[in-house]
Amino acid sequence: MKTITFTIYILITSITLSAQDSISGVWDMGKGNTKIEIKKNEDFYSGTVISSDKLKAGALMLKDIKSVDGEWKGKLFSLKKKKWYDAVLEKKDEKLFVTIDAGFMSKTLEWIKE
């Protein structure tokens, strides 16, 4: 009986932890009232603009995001440069830290969950 109870506890804990690690949801970028919705599409996550003062709703901003060795990695579109950059996303509580790697420079953005 103890083994069954312990197994159920481990399963419930695993499900809870994986749900907490999800980056799905609506994220406020903090600039221009821009909000991005991240959701899973088959094997990857992607993020599209759902509202903004400057960007068109529906524009793809994040793509090919997946968990690699405990980190979320993918691509972020830069409007200024008009190109895709490698990005690492790290969720901490209700914040998402998006670090963009542009060769010898990197920049971290802080987004807040809606």
C-alpha positions in Angstrom: 0.0 0.0 0.0 2.8 2.4 0.8 4.4 1.7 -2.6 1.1 2.6 -4.4 0.7 5.8 -2.4 4.3 6.8 -3.1 3.9 6.1 -6.8 0.7 8.2 -7.0 2.5 11.0 -5.1 5.4 11.0 -7.6 3.1 11.0 -10.6 1.1 13.9 -9.2 4.2 15.9 -8.4 5.7 15.3 -11.8 2.5 16.5 -13.5 2.4 19.6 -11.3 6.1 20.5 -12.0 5.8 20.1 -15.7 2.8 22.3 -15.8 4.7 25.0 -13.8 7.6 24.9 -16.3 5.3 25.6 -19.3 5.9 29.0 -20.9 2.4 29.0 -22.5 0.3 32.1 -21.8 0.0 35.8 -22.6 3.2 37.8 -21.8 3.4 41.6 -21.6 6.7 42.8 -23.2 6.6 46.1 -21.4 6.9 48.3 -24.4 4.2 49.8 -26.7 1.5 47.8 -24.9 2.7 44.7 -26.8 1.4 41.4 -25.6 2.6 38.1 -27.0 0.7 34.8 -26.7 2.9 31.7 -26.5 1.3 28.4 -27.2 2.4 24.9 -28.2 2.1 23.9 -31.8 2.8 20.2 -32.2 6.4 19.7 -31.0 7.4 23.4 -30.6 6.1 26.6 -29.0 5.6 29.8 -30.9 4.6 33.3 -29.9 2.4 35.8 -31.8 1.5 39.4 -31.1 -2.1 39.6 -29.8 -2.1 43.4 -29.1 0.3 46.3 -29.7 0.5 50.0 -30.4 3.2 49.4 -33.1 3.0 45.8 -34.3 0.4 44.0 -36.3 -1.7 41.5 -34.4 -0.9 38.0 -35.5 2.8 38.7 -36.3 5.1 35.8 -35.4 7.7 37.0 -32.8 8.9 33.7 -31.4 9.3 30.4 -33.2 10.9 26.9 -32.8 10.9 27.1 -29.0 11.5 23.8 -27.2 13.0 22.6 -24.0 16.7 21.5 -24.4 18.5 20.2 -21.4 16.2 22.1 -19.0 16.3 25.4 -21.0 13.8 26.8 -23.4 15.5 27.7 -26.7 14.2 29.1 -29.9 14.2 32.2 -32.2 13.1 35.8 -31.5 12.4 38.2 -34.4 14.0 41.6 -34.2 11.9 44.3 -35.9 14.9 46.7 -36.0 17.2 44.3 -37.8 14.5 42.4 -39.6 16.0 39.0 -38.7 15.7 36.1 -36.4 18.1 35.7 -33.4 18.8 32.8 -31.1 17.0 33.2 -27.8 17.0 31.4 -24.4 13.8 31.8 -22.3 13.8 31.3 -18.6 10.6 31.3 -16.6 10.7 32.5 -12.9 7.4 32.7 -11.2 5.3 35.2 -13.3 8.2 36.5 -15.3 9.9 35.3 -18.5 13.5 36.3 -19.1 14.3 36.3 -22.8 18.0 36.4 -23.6 18.9 37.2 -27.2 22.3 36.1 -28.5 23.5 38.3 -31.3 27.1 37.1 -31.9 29.4 38.7 -29.3 26.5 40.6 -27.6 23.5 39.5 -25.7 20.5 41.2 -24.2 18.0 40.0 -21.7 14.3 41.2 -21.8 11.9 40.8 -18.9 8.3 39.9 -19.8 5.5 39.7 -17.2 2.7 37.1 -17.4 -0.8 38.5 -17.8 
